[in-house]
Amino acid sequence: GLVAMATMAASFLETWQNAAFQEEAYSRCKNYSALVSLLILHESTTDGVLKWRGNQPALKHNRLTDWDVKVLACALRRVQSAGAPSGLDLGYNSITDEGLWHLSEWIKEETCSLKTLHLSYNDFTHVGVSKLCDALQFNKSLHTIVLDGNTLGHVGGLQVAAMLQVNLSIARLGLASTDLDTDSVIAMATVLGANKVLRAVDISRPLLHSKMEESTIHLSTMLQVNNSLQELHLAKHTITDTGVEWLCRYLSTNATLKHLNLSCNRLSQDGAKHLSGMLRVNSTLTVLNISSNCIEDDGLCSISEAVKSNLSLQWLDVCSNGIGDKGLCALAAALWKNSSLTTVLLWGNTLGQPTCNAFRVLFERLRLKPDDTDVRPYEVDGTNFLARTDHCTNNCISLVY
């Protein structure tokens, strides 16, 4: 593995340098030296993925521009298949519509063997996305595309939806924080109803101004007919208890969705009760993220009752939900009757003495392992407390990221 990566990096370095020298004056720009250093040290190639992220220390002050992408596209056309990267991670740079056009021209070529493309948090708009979508109608190799944090808006969202009607290879798609509007989300939901290839979709933080939750209703009805989607992110979607009632109605019969992210919405204890009813009959959901809502004690008590008999849920995030000892102790009690739920995240709630005592026992008797949660027990003068930790290595691995 290491030898193969070193060989790939050396082959690509030579091809990229040749392309750089043929581009007038490019070899004298400041980004050239930074990128050469990354390739020489093999710091930018991991598992065959070329990682030139703008938030890397080496590129912090040398973020990629359209000029860099133009040279990169030229090098990718020339490199032999054995030395070509299987993925590109160009997030957090300054790539605009022009740079995306250069990439798109290469992506639609038959020789392109790229499998993953991460372009999150750049500076392109629906104009560049239009070119990318045109290219993806011809591409058969890409299975993961992440466009988070770019301004796609209404037009860009519709273009992506139209592309998904033709493309039969993309399995993972990230569109979080891309300013999608209600029509765009509805178009995505409509396409997902017939798409049999997509496995993971992130459409978090759209710009929805309607209070009628039309987009949530369309996504809910999509879950009734879609039998391929496994991961759905709807964070910051302004979903209320009514919206989650629609989702739970169709999740009760959905047999494929495994990961549902409803964090940062407007769920209360009533919404939690709808989720509880769904968990009693759903046998496929393994990950449920409802952090940063307001389900409070009664909401978690309802979910805890459902957890006792649910055999599929493995990962539950209830951070920052206004929960106190009543709800958290109910969850702790449910964990004794459920052996499948292994990871629980609960920081951001009121961790009183009863909660600290209950979770300390869970740790002492090995019902919870240190890497299975975001808290650790400690004792001061005979009193139990829980401290926050960021070392939850059993954290859920997203299919998109």
C-alpha positions in Angstrom: 0.0 0.0 0.0 2.7 2.5 1.0 4.9 1.6 -2.0 1.9 1.9 -4.4 1.0 5.3 -3.0 4.6 6.5 -3.3 4.8 5.2 -6.9 1.5 7.0 -7.7 2.7 10.3 -6.1 6.0 10.1 -8.0 4.3 9.4 -11.3 1.8 12.2 -10.8 4.5 14.7 -9.6 6.4 14.2 -12.9 3.3 14.6 -15.0 2.0 17.6 -13.0 5.4 19.4 -13.2 5.5 18.9 -17.0 2.0 20.4 -17.3 3.1 23.3 -15.0 6.2 24.2 -17.1 4.1 24.2 -20.2 1.7 26.8 -18.7 3.4 30.1 -19.1 4.8 31.6 -15.9 2.9 29.2 -13.7 6.0 27.5 -12.3 7.0 30.9 -10.8 3.8 31.4 -8.8 3.8 30.9 -5.1 1.3 28.0 -5.2 3.6 25.9 -7.4 6.3 25.5 -4.7 3.7 24.6 -2.0 2.1 22.0 -4.2 5.4 20.5 -5.2 6.4 20.1 -1.5 3.2 18.3 -0.8 3.7 15.9 -3.6 7.4 15.2 -2.8 6.6 14.5 0.9 3.6 12.3 -0.1 1.5 14.4 2.3 -1.3 15.0 -0.3 -1.9 11.4 -1.4 -3.8 9.1 0.9 -5.5 5.9 -0.3 -5.1 7.1 -3.8 -6.9 10.4 -3.1 -5.1 13.7 -4.0 -5.8 16.0 -1.1 -5.2 19.7 -1.8 -7.5 21.2 0.8 -7.2 24.9 1.5 -7.3 24.4 5.2 -4.1 22.2 5.3 -1.2 24.0 7.0 0.9 24.0 3.8 -1.9 25.6 1.8 -3.3 27.9 4.4 -1.9 30.9 2.6 -1.7 29.3 -0.8 -5.3 28.2 -1.5 -5.9 26.8 -5.0 -7.2 29.2 -7.7 -8.6 28.6 -11.2 -5.1 28.7 -12.6 -4.0 25.8 -10.3 -7.1 23.8 -11.3 -6.4 24.4 -15.0 -2.8 23.0 -14.7 -4.2 20.1 -12.5 -6.8 19.2 -15.2 -4.0 19.2 -17.9 -1.9 16.9 -15.7 -4.8 14.5 -15.1 -5.4 14.2 -18.8 -1.8 13.1 -19.4 -1.0 10.9 -16.4 -1.0 7.2 -17.0 -3.8 5.2 -15.4 -1.4 3.6 -12.8 -0.4 7.0 -11.6 -3.8 8.7 -11.7 -5.4 9.5 -8.3 -8.7 7.8 -7.6 -10.1 10.9 -5.9 -9.7 14.6 -5.6 -10.2 16.6 -2.4 -10.1 20.3 -3.3 -12.3 21.7 -0.5 -11.8 25.0 1.2 -10.0 26.7 -1.7 -10.8 29.6 -4.1 -12.1 27.7 -7.1 -14.7 29.7 -9.1 -16.9 28.8 -12.1 -13.9 29.0 -14.4 -11.9 26.4 -12.4 -14.9 24.1 -12.2 -15.3 24.4 -16.0 -11.7 23.1 -16.4 -12.4 20.1 -14.2 -15.7 19.4 -15.9 -14.0 19.3 -19.3 -11.8 16.5 -18.0 -14.5 14.7 -16.1 -16.6 14.1 -19.2 -13.7 12.4 -21.1 -13.8 8.6 -21.4 -10.3 8.3 -19.9 -11.5 9.9 -16.6 -11.4 7.2 -13.9 -12.0 9.5 -10.9 -14.2 7.9 -8.2 -14.5 10.7 -5.6 -14.7 14.5 -5.9 -14.8 16.8 -2.9 -15.3 20.5 -3.8 -16.8 21.8 -0.6 -16.6 25.4 0.4 -15.2 27.0 -2.7 -16.5 30.0 -4.7 -18.4 28.6 -7.6 -22.1 29.1 -8.4 -24.8 27.5 -10.4 -23.0 28.6 -13.6 -20.1 26.3 -12.9 -22.4 23.6 -11.5 -24.2 23.6 -14.9 -21.0 22.6 -16.6 -20.3 20.0 -14.0 -23.8 18.5 -14.4 -23.4 18.4 -18.1 -20.1 16.5 -17.7 -21.7 14.1 -15.2 -24.3 13.0 -17.8 -21.3 11.3 -19.6 -19.2 10.2 -16.7 -19.6 6.6 -15.4 -16.8 6.5 -12.8 -17.6 9.0 -10.1 -19.6 7.6 -7.2 -19.0 10.4 -4.6 -19.5 14.1 -5.1 -19.5 16.7 -2.3 -20.4 20.3 -3.1 -21.2 21.6 0.4 -20.9 25.3 1.1 -21.1 26.6 -2.5 -23.9 28.9 -3.7 -25.9 26.6 -6.0 -29.3 28.2 -5.1 -32.5 27.5 -6.9 -31.0 27.0 -10.4 -28.1 24.9 -9.3 -30.4 22.6 -7.2 -32.6 22.0 -10.2 -29.6 21.3 -12.4 -28.3 18.7 -10.0 -31.8 17.1 -9.8 -32.0 16.9 -13.6 -28.5 15.4 -13.8 -29.5 12.6 -11.3 -32.2 11.5 -13.7 -29.5 10.6 -16.2 -26.4 9.7 -14.2 -26.4 6.1 -13.0 -23.1 6.0 -11.0 -23.3 8.6 -8.2 -24.0 6.9 -4.9 -23.1 9.6 -2.4 -24.0 13.3 -2.8 -23.3 16.2 -0.5 -25.3 19.4 -1.0 -25.3 20.9 2.6 -25.3 24.7 2.9 -25.7 25.3 -0.8 -28.7 27.6 -0.5 -31.2 25.2 -2.0 -34.8 26.5 -1.9 -38.1 24.7 -1.5 -38.5 24.0 -5.2 -34.9 22.5 -5.4 -35.5 20.2 -2.4 -38.8 19.1 -3.8 -37.1 18.4 -7.1 -34.5 16.3 -5.3 -37.1 14.4 -3.4 -39.0 13.7 -6.7 -35.8 12.3 -8.4 -34.9 10.2 -5.3 -38.3 8.5 -5.6 -37.1 6.9 -8.8 -33.4 6.8 -8.4 -32.0 3.3 -7.5 -28.3 4.2 -7.2 -28.0 6.9 -4.6 -27.1 5.6 -1.1 -26.4 8.7 0.8 -27.6 12.3 0.4 -26.9 15.4 2.5 -29.3 18.3 1.9 -28.8 20.1 5.3 -29.4 23.8 5.7 -31.5 24.7 2.7 -33.1 28.2 2.6 -36.7 27.4 3.2 -39.1 30.3 3.8 -42.4 28.4 3.7 -44.0 27.3 7.0 -46.0 24.5 5.4 -43.1 22.1 5.3 -43.8 21.1 1.7 -40.2 19.8 1.3 -40.4 17.6 4.3 -43.7 16.1 3.1 -42.2 15.3 -0.3 -39.1 13.8 1.3 -41.3 11.7 3.5 -43.4 10.3 0.6 -40.1 9.6 -1.2 -39.1 7.3 1.6 -42.3 5.3 1.0 -41.1 4.3 -2.6 -37.3 4.5 -2.4 -35.7 1.2 -1.7 -32.0 2.1 -2.1 -31.3 5.2 0.1 -29.4 4.3 3.3 -28.3 7.7 4.7 -30.3 11.0 4.8 -29.1 14.2 6.3 -31.8 16.8 7.0 -30.0 19.0 9.6 -31.1 22.7 9.9 -34.2 21.9 7.8 -36.7 23.8 10.1 -38.5 20.5 10.6 -41.2 20.7 13.3 -43.2 18.0 15.1 -45.7 17.9 12.2 -42.8 17.3 9.7 -41.3 14.5 11.8 -44.8 12.9 12.0 -44.8 12.7 8.2 -41.3 11.3 8.2 -42.1 8.7 10.9 -45.2 7.6 9.1 -43.2 6.4 6.1 -40.1 5.4 8.0 -42.2 2.8 9.8 -42.4 0.8 6.6 -39.1 1.8 5.0 -36.7 -1.2 4.9 -33.5 0.4 3.7 -32.7 3.7 5.5 -30.0 3.2 8.2 -28.8 6.7 9.0 -31.1 9.7 9.7 -29.8 13.1 10.8 -32.4 15.5 12.1 -30.1 17.7 14.2 -30.7 21.4 14.6 -34.4 21.3 13.8 -37.5 22.3 15.8 -38.5 19.0 17.4 -40.2 19.1 20.8 -41.4 16.2 23.1 -44.3 15.6 20.7 -41.8 15.0 17.8 -39.9 12.6 20.0 -43.1 10.7 20.6 -43.5 10.3 16.9 -39.9 9.0 16.7 -40.6 6.6 19.5 -43.6 5.1 17.7 -41.4 4.7 14.6 -38.6 3.0 16.5 -41.0 0.4 17.9 -41.7 -1.0 14.4 -38.7 0.1 12.3 -36.0 -2.7 12.2 -33.4 -1.1 9.9 -32.4 2.3 11.3 -29.1 2.1 13.0 -28.1 5.8 13.5 -30.4 8.5 14.8 -29.1 12.0 15.3 -31.6 14.4 17.0 -29.0 16.7 18.7 -29.7 20.4 19.1 -33.5 20.1 19.3 -35.8 20.5 22.3 -37.2 17.1 23.1 -36.7 17.6 26.9 -37.3 14.9 29.6 -40.6 13.6 28.3 -39.3 13.2 24.8 -36.3 11.2 25.8 -38.5 9.1 28.1 -40.6 8.2 25.1 -37.6 7.3 23.0 -36.1 5.3 25.9 -39.2 3.1 26.1 -38.9 2.4 22.4 -35.2 1.6 22.7 -35.9 -1.2 25.1 -37.5 -3.3 22.4 -35.6 -1.9 19.4 -32.9 -4.3 18.2 -31.4 -2.3 15.3 -30.5 1.1 16.7 -26.8 1.3 17.4 -26.0 5.1 17.6 -28.1 7.8 19.3 -27.2 11.5 19.6 -29.4 13.5 22.0 -26.9 16.3 22.7 -28.3 19.8 23.6 -31.9 18.9 24.0 -32.9 20.5 27.3 -32.9 17.1 29.0 -32.6 16.6 32.7 -32.1 13.7 35.1 -35.5 12.2 34.5 -34.9 11.7 30.8 -31.3 10.7 31.0 -31.9 8.2 33.8 -34.6 6.7 31.7 -32.1 6.3 28.9 -29.6 4.8 31.3 -32.2 2.3 32.4 -33.1 1.4 28.8 -29.5 0.6 28.0 -29.6 -2.3 30.5 -32.4 -3.9 28.5 -31.0 -3.1 25.1 -27.7 -4.6 24.0 -27.6 -3.3 20.4 -27.4 0.4 21.3 -23.7 0.9 21.8 -23.0 4.6 21.2 -24.8 7.3 23.1 -24.0 11.1 22.9 -25.6 13.3 25.6 -23.4 16.3 26.3 -25.2 19.7 26.4 -28.0 18.5 28.7 -28.3 18.9 32.5 -26.1 16.2 34.0 -27.3 16.1 37.6 -26.2 13.8 40.3 -28.7 11.0 39.5 -27.5 11.0 35.9 -23.8 11.0 36.8 -24.4 8.0 39.2 -26.4 6.1 36.6 -23.8 6.5 33.8 -20.9 5.7 36.1 -22.5 2.3 36.8 -22.8 1.8 33.1 -19.1 2.4 32.7 -18.1 0.3 35.7 -20.1 -2.7 34.5 -18.8 -2.3 30.9 -22.2 -1.7 29.5 -20.7 1.5 27.9 -17.1 1.6 26.8 -14.9 4.7 27.0 -15.0 5.2 23.2 -18.8 4.7 23.0 -19.9 8.1 24.3 -18.9 11.8 24.7 -18.6 11.8 28.5 -16.3 10.3 31.1 -17.1 9.7 34.8 -14.8 11.1 37.5 -15.1 11.5 41.3 -14.4 14.4 43.6 -14.8 14.0 47.4 -17.0 11.0 46.9 -19.3 12.7 44.4 -19.7 11.5 40.8 -19.5 13.8 37.9 -19.3 13.5 34.1 -16.7 15.3 32.0 -17.0 16.0 28.3 -14.6 14.2 25.9 -14.0 14.6 22.2 -12.5 11.1 21.8 -15.6 9.1 20.8 -13.8 6.9 18.3 -16.9 4.9 17.7 -18.5 7.9 16.1 -20.8 7.3 13.2 -19.0 7.3 9.9 -20.9 9.2 7.3 -21.2 7.6 3.8 -20.9 11.1 2.3 -17.8 12.2 4.2 
